Amino acid sequence: MIPAIDTIITTAIHERIFPGAVVLVTQDDRLIHAAAYGTTMYDDPGTRPVTLDTIYDLASLTKVFTTTAALRLHDTGMLPLDRPAQHWLPELQAGGITVRHLLSHQSGLAVQMAPLARAGAYAIRQAVYTATPKHPPGSVTEYANLNTFLLGELVARIYGGPLDQAISELVCAPLGMEATRFRPPVEWQPRIAPTEWDEAWRGGLVHGVTHDESACALGGVAGHAGMFGVASETLRLVQLFLCEGAWESLQLLRAETARAALTPQTERAGQPVSGLGWMLRRPYLGPAIATGFGHSGFTGPIMVGIPDEQLAIVVLCNRTYPRRTPPPYRHHAVVAAVTQAVLQAITS
């Protein structure tokens, strides 16, 4: 265990950055820190102590599940990265957008999906599928939900079934994930940390349904958001890429595919640096910013991989409870501090 992490997380809870969290750290697949902190809802009615088995809304960490499913299809030859998305989605009016553009957030499309949630799934799909690119595809890197939403549409189309079934078969089942899925069943409810009080649209506490408004309007299943999970299983996705696509006795991704996912697809001043689905050089990577990869979610979860040290770090929390706050998100600095503490501990 790493005592400095205990101090960092308990201080964050005291400062009401989030009510509780689970932190897991492995090095070379060896567990070096595993702890649960705080509660699911501070001291509000219905709160529960956080445990290692607490289930969190994974929010945009869903994107990496969609990415992994897409890359598995790519490895079979069914999803060439440089083929236009229109090949599979002829209803998409914007031409020239390739699978690689979607994976690396370079589609040029700029539709904000969340404000369309109240209008429903049809309105969201209509807006995305008929949008005109704001920038020529491949010219600008701009992180946006719609890129991975469309990637999820592609995965479902090629798989020949619903996206949740595709991700279950292509990602969750091979990685032995039993408590990670879209639309968690009602019996999981006591284990799930609520995300926010939303009286304006959903009429109360958002608990056990996806916090992301557009994913909720789409039925709780979307390429960009909607998955729930526990820290121990979320960590496996980081470990998969640290091990160049291998998991236990399985080679789920070709090694060159896994390496490409962690390679910058573009490097433009002032713009995010993206691999294939993974984000690179982000603030929550802390001192590992030059070599690490990771992803964050709006509700608070963050996962980090540091290949040079074979480190995997997952912090799951519900920083949106009881109300979301505007950026900058303070939990990013908390995870950066956790990363720093881990690096100091393994090198001291």
Buried (B, 14 or more C-beta within 10 A) or exposed (E): EBEBBBEBBEEBBEEEBBBBBBBBBBBEEEEBBBBBBBBBBBEBEEBBEBEEEBBBBBBBBBBBBBBBBBBBBBBEEEBEBEEBBBEBBEEBEBEBBBBBBBBBBBBBBBBEBBEBBEEEBEBBBBBBBEBEBBBEBBBBBBBBBBBBBBBBBBBBBBBEEEBBBBBBBBBBEBBEBEBBBBBBEEEEEEBBBBBBBBEEEBEEBBBBBBBBBBBBBBBBBBBBBBBBBBBBBBBBBBBBBBBBBBBEEEEBBBEEBBBBBBEEBBEEEEBBBBBBBBBBBBEBBBBBBEBBBBBBBBBBBBBBBBBEBBBBBBBBBBBBBBEBEEEEBBBBBBBBBBBBBBBEBBEE
